[in-house]
Amino acid sequence: MSGSEHQGAHLAADADAAQLRSLGYVSHFDRTMSLWQNFALGFTYLSPVVGVYTIFATTFAAGGPPMWWTYLFVGLGQLLVCLVFGEIVSQFPISGGIYPWARRLVGKRWAWMAGWVYGWALFITVAAIATGAAPFIAELLGINGTPAVTTTIAIVLIGIVTLLNLSGTRLLGRVAVFGLCCELVGAIAVGSYLLLFARHQAWSALVNISSPALHRPYLPAFLASALGAMWCYYGFEACGDVAEETPQAGRLIPKSMRLTIYVGGAAALWVCLGFVLAVPDINAVLSGQDKDPLVTVLSSAMGPIGLRLVILIVSVSFLSALLSLQAAASRLVFAYARDEMIVASERLRRLSPGRHIPAAALLVSGAVPALIALSAPWLTNAIAMIISFASVGIYIAFQMIVLAALVARARGWQPSGSFTLGAWAWPVNVVALVYGLSAIVNMSWPRSPSDPWYSNYGVIITSCGVIVLGLIYMVGARPYDRGQAPAGDAHLASAAGRTAYTAAIAAATE
């Protein structure tokens, strides 16, 4: 590194430290995560390959080929949420993301509940993805995916990503980039191959809602098919969860968040387009005769060797998604502990002396999902209800932040980070809230009266259960009263943060 590069790095480090001090914290993380590594973390958490492959059969059966458009519409809605988050993290680049943002925008109680909902959604998502990856791994290994085998593989996967995360921020960033490359190559290659050599449907199928097999009226079917896209378009917030491990976080993280939406959304749109137009018999899928169109497409288009290659790519995508999800969960636990908001805070807020990562928080973020996955074979119905909370819980936490930003703006908050929306702040924030609340209603809506009650109302029951339990604990134990970290001061901290950041840059250049 040249002398000027050294000076630039010191300048950035001083500015980062000054900005964090102005927010009431001193960080001991290693700031070694580059823009591309930070973006890769968000991308692999979003994981378009995992999202499309996991739920394609369900969404295609619900809406037919026009379901492809849901990936575009949901992507635009989530982009608005991403822009709101970008303003917030630019001013408050604090580890833990959603929890510290809510704390500064509104206050301690709102922050505790937002983090509670988000944390349980993350733990459950880790367990769900590990369990969802198990059949693919079993197929690769050539073994029968019995419930016992599936659970064992899920536990092993959680153990592997825990060990990788314990190795430090540098390895986390490198594995995230490797996962990003595998997912992008896989999405582009598979989508392109299917469109060039295995297309069975005309392009007009994407706008054809006149098929007799589709439900009438079509709008409810289209909204039901949007659930797959909604499951696919979060993860950008993870870029902010590791803010204290990223140099120039206030400037770079909003950019990496947007890149996550742009690139992740494009990859999901492309691979989904390939699958939609390569389905040989649409009516067979819509009528339920073909229950796994994805396997049908890959088997007929690529043969057994190609299918195994795709399964290998999907398996890598699952692993990298697990790594990023667990990293996000551990930083949330660490942020709670640093502000003394949970039990065992003294231990959970410690960073390992050598690798500067929250080891105890990482172990908790591995143990809780492992227990959820371990209980799956014995509590099938209960686990199904719990897992149904995974996606909607993250959306609820997101909208708690979007609403918090509106409340803070009404109090006089004017974002002062490197990234701001300027005159567009209010309209973007309002539309993001409307979109997010509509998405939560859509995800929670009971659609199958003939199904068991826990399938129809599982999302509503688990969401209410998590929120009620959190409120009971919050009111009874008053965890928010333990720490003294700043809260509800966004409208006051704006000028102070900008002044400290500018002063640090000026001092370093003298």
N, C-alpha and C positions, 0 to 999 in steps of 0.2 A: 504493500500500500504506500502510495506517495505521500509527501508531506502535506500537500493540500487536501488529500483524501482523509488523512489522519485528523487534520484540523476540522474538516467538515463533520467527521464522525463525533469528535469531542463537542463541537458546537451543537449538534443534534441531541447528544446525550445530556448536555447541560440544560438545553431548552426543555427536554422531556422531564428531567428531574425537577426543574423549576415549576413547570405546569402542574406536576403531580403534588409538589409541596403546597402550591397555592390551593389545591383541593383537599389538603389535610392528610396526605399520605407520603410515606417514604417507601420506595419499592426496592426489594432485594432480588427480583427476578433478573435473569439474563435477557437483555434486549438483543436477541440474535435472530429473530424471525423477520425475514425480508418480506417485501410486498407480495412476492409471488408465493412464498410459503404461507403467508397469512391468507391470501386468496385461496390457495389450495386447501387450507384447513376448512374454510367455509364451503368450498365446492364439494369436497369429499363428504362433509356433513350433509349437505343438500343431496348429493349423490343421485344424479338423474338416472343413472343405470339401475341402481337399487330401486328407486321410486317407480320407474316404468316397468321393470321386470316383475316387481312384487305384486302389483295390483292391476296389471294390464287386462287380465282375463275378466275381472269384475267390472272394470269401467267400460270395456268394450261391449260386454254383454248388456250393460245398462243403456248405453247411448249409441252403439254402432259406430261406424267410421267418423261421423261428425264430432265425436268426443274429442278428436284431435284438437279442435279449437279451444277446448277448455284450458289446455296448456298455455295458450297465448293469452287468454283473458285473465287467468289466475296470475300469470307472470306479471302482467301489467299492474294488477292490484297489489301484489307483493312488492313490486318496485316502488310504489308509493310509500308503503311501510318502510322499506329499506331507506328511502330518502329521509324520512323522519328520524330513523335510527342514526343515519349518517350525521345529521346535525347534532344529535345528542352526544354520540361518542366522540365527535370532534372537540366538543367542549369538556367532556367528562371521560377521558380515556383511562378508565379504571378497570382492573381485572374483575371479572364476574358479570359484566354486561348488564343484563336486565335488572338485577337487584340494585347495584349502585346507581344506575340511571333513575330508577323509580324513587330511590331515596333522595336524590338531589332535586328531582323535579317536583315531588309532592311531599314526601315525608316518610318517617320510619315505618309506620303501620302499613301503608300502601306498599312500601318496598318489601316488607317481610312477606306479605301475602303474594305479591308478584313472584318473588323468588321461590316461595313454597310451591306454587302451582307449576312454575317452570322447572323446578328441580325434580318433582315427581314425574313430570312429563318426560324429562331427560332420562331418568332412571328406567322408566318403563320402556322408552324407545330403545335404549341400549339392550334391554332384555328381549324386546320384540325383534330387533334386527339380528341379534345373535341367534335367536330361535329360527328366524326366517332364513338365515344363511345356512343353517345345519343341513337341510335337504340337499342343497347344492353341493356342499362339501361331501356329504354321504355319496352322492352320485359320482363325484370325482374319484372317491376312494373305492367305488364299486361295492359298497355295503348297503344293506337294507336299512332304510330310514325309519326304524321303529321309534316309538316315543322315547324309550330309554336311550337309544343311540342319538336321537335329535337333541335331547336334553344334555347328554354328555358332551356332544360337540359344542353346543352353545356355551356351556361352562368353560370348556377349554379355550374357546375363542375369547371370552371375556378375560380369562387369565392371561392369554397372550398379549392382548392390547394393554392390559394393566402393566405388564412387564415392559412393554415398549414405551408406554407413557412415563414410567418411572425412570427411564434412561435419560430423560431430559428434553428441553425445548428444541435443541438442534436436531435430535433424531425425530421428534414429532414433526418438525417442519419438512425434513427430508422424506419421511414416509408419506406425508400428505402430498408432496409434489409427485412422488412415484405413483400414488393412487390417482392423482389428477391425470397424469399422462396415460395410465392404463384405461381410465374411464373415457377420456376424450378419444383415444385411439379406438377403443372398443365401440363407442357410440357412433363415431364417424364411419368406421369400417363396416360395422353391421348394418347401419342405416343405409349406407351407399350400396352395399352388396345387394340388399333386399330390393332397393329401388331400381337397380340396374338389371338384376338377373332373376328376381323372384317376384316381380309385381304381378298380382292377379286381378287387381281392381283398377278401374279408371279413376283419374283424378277427380272426376265429378262425384265419386262416392263420398268425398269429404263434405259435400253440401247436400247430399241426398237424404232427406228425412221422410221420404214417401214409402220406404220399405214396409210391407205389411207386417213384418216381424217386430217393428219398433212400436213402443208404447204410444198411445194417443191419449191426451195431447202430448207433444214431444218435449215441451219445456221441462216438466218434472224429470223426464228421463235424462235430459241434457244436464240438469243440475245434479242429479245423482251421479252421472259419469264424471262430474267435475271433482269428485272426492279424490281421485287419483292424482290430479294436478295439484290439489291442495296439500296432499301428503308429500309432494315433491319439492315445493317451493319454500322451504325454510332451511336455515343453516347459515344464512348470511350473518345472523347475529353472533355466531361463534367467532367471527373475525374480531369482534369487540371483546369477547370473553378473555382473550389473551392480549389485551391492550398494553399491559405493562411488560410484555415480552416482545413488543414490536417497536423499533425505532420510529420516531416521528409519527406516533400513533394517531394523533389528531388529524394529520393530513393524509396518511396512507390508508387507514382503516375504512373511511367512507368510500374510498376508491375501490378497495378490495371487496367491500360489500356489494357495490354496484357490479363489479366484474363477476361476482358469484351469480347474480341474477342473470346478467347478459349471457355469460358463457354456459352456465348450468342450464338456463332456460333453452338456449339454442340447441344444446346437446340433447335435452329431453325431447324437444320438438322434432329433431331430426330422427332420432332412433324410434320414436313413437310413430312418426310418419311412415318409416320403413315397415314397421309391424302392421300398421293399419292397412296399407295397400298390398301387403303380401298375404293377408288372410285368404286362404283358398275358397272357403265357403262361409260367407257372412251369416246366412240364415242358420247354419248349423251352430254357430256360436250364440246367436240371439235366442235360439230355441232351447239351448242347453245341451244339445247333442255333443258339441265339442266344448268340453269344460276347461281345456287348457290350450287355447289357440296359439299361445306363444311357443310352446313346445312343438305344436303341429307345424308352425311356420318354420322354425329353426331346423327341425328334422327333415322336412321336405326340401328346404332350400339348401341346406349345408351338409346333410348327411350326419352320421354318428361322430365323425372326427370334428367337423365344424361345430356341432352341438357341444362337444366336450370343450372345445377351445373357448366358446362363448361362456360356458359354465365357469371356466377358469377365470375369465375376465370379471364375471359377475362376483365370483368368490373374493377376488382381490378388492373389488369395489365394496363389498360388505365389510371386509376387514378394515379398510381405510375409513369407511363411514363410522364404524365402531370406535376406532382410535380417536377421531375428531369429536364424536359425541361424548366420549368419556372425558376427554380433555376439557370440553366445555363444562361438563357437570362438576368436575373437580375444582375448576376455577370459581364456580358459583359457591361451592361449599367453602372454599378458602375465603372468599369475600365475606360470606356470612360470619365466619369465625373471626376474621380480622376485626369486624365491628361488634364482636361478642353477641351475636344474634342467635347462636345455637349452643347446645350443650357440648362439652369437651372443646370449647373454642381455643383454649390454650394450646392443645395438641394439634388441632386441625389447621391452625393458621401458621404453623411452622413450615419453613422451607428447608429441604434437605441441604446440608452445608456444601456438598460437592456439586450437585446438579441444579440447585436452586429451583426445585419444583415442590409443590405441596404434596409430599408423599402420603401423609395420613389421609388427606382429602381424596387422593387418587385411590387409595385402598377402599375407602368408603364408597367411592363411585364405581368400584368394581364389585364389592361385596353385596350391595343392595340389589343391583340388577341380577347378580348371580342367584340370589335367594328367590327373586321373582321367577327367573327361568327355571330354577330347580323345583319350584312348586307346581309347574305347569302340568305334569302327568297326573297329579293327584287332585288338582283343583281346576279342571278343564273349564267349566262354566265361569268360575270366578276369574280365572286368568283372562278368559275371553273378554269379560267386562272390563277388567283392569287395562288391558292392552288397547281397548277401544278409546281410552282416555288419552293415549299417547299424542296423537296429532292435535286434537281439539284443545288439549291442555297447553300446548305451545302457542296455539292461536289465541287462547284466552290471555296468556301472559303477554303476548305481543300487543294485544289491544289495551291491556292495562298500561303499557308504556305509551302507546299512541294517545290514549285518553289523558295520561299524565302530562304529556307534552302540551296538549290543549289547555289543561288546567294551568300549567306553568306560564304559558303565553298570556292567558287571561290575567295572571298576576303581574305581568310585566316582563317576563323572560324574553330576552332578545339574544338568540344564540350567538356566541362570540368565538367559536372555534374557526379552524381554517376552512371548513365547509359549511356554508349556510344556503338556505333556499331563498333568502331575500323576500321579495314581494310575493313569492309563491308559497311561502311557509304556511299561512293559514289555509288556503284552499287545498293544498296537498295534504295537510294534516287532517282536515275535515273529511275529505274523500277517502283517505286511508282508513279512518275510523268507520265510516259507513261500509266500505268494502269488508273490513275485518269482521264487524258484527254480523254482516250478511253471511260471510263464510262460516262463522261459528253456528249460526242457525241452520245453514245448509248441512254442515257436518253432523249436527245433532238430531236432525229431523228423522222421526221413525218412519220407515218406508215399507216395511214388510210385515203386515199384520199376521201373516201365517207363520212367521218365524217365532222361536221362543222369545219370551219377554226380555231376556238378558241381551238378545241380539238387537231387538227393536229399541230398547230404552237404555242400553248399556252406557252409551256416551253421556246421556243426561244424568243417569244415576251416579256414575263414577265421578263426573265433573262436580256435581253437587256434594258428593261425599268428600272429595278432596278439599273443596272450599270450606265446607262446614267443619271438618276436622281441623283445618288450619285456623279457622276463626276461634274455635273452642280453645285450642292450644294458645293462640295469641292472646286471647282475653284472660285466660287462666294463668298462664306462666309469665305474661308480659315480657317476652324476650327482647322486644324493641327498646326497653328501658335500660338495658345493661351497658351498652356502648355509648361513647360520647362523640362519635364521628359526625360531621356536619350532615344536616338533612333539611329538605325543603327550602334550599337557599339558591336555587338556580337563578332567580331574578337578581340576586345579590352578588353571586359569584361571577357573573359574566365579565364585568369590567376588571375585577381582580385577576381573573385567570389570564385575560388578554394582556394586562400590564405586566404580570410576572413572566409570561412567555416572551414578550417583546424585550423586556429588560435582560433576560438571560441571553438572548441572541446578541443584543448590543454589547453586553459585557464580554462575551466570548470572542467577539470580533475586534476588540480593542487591542 
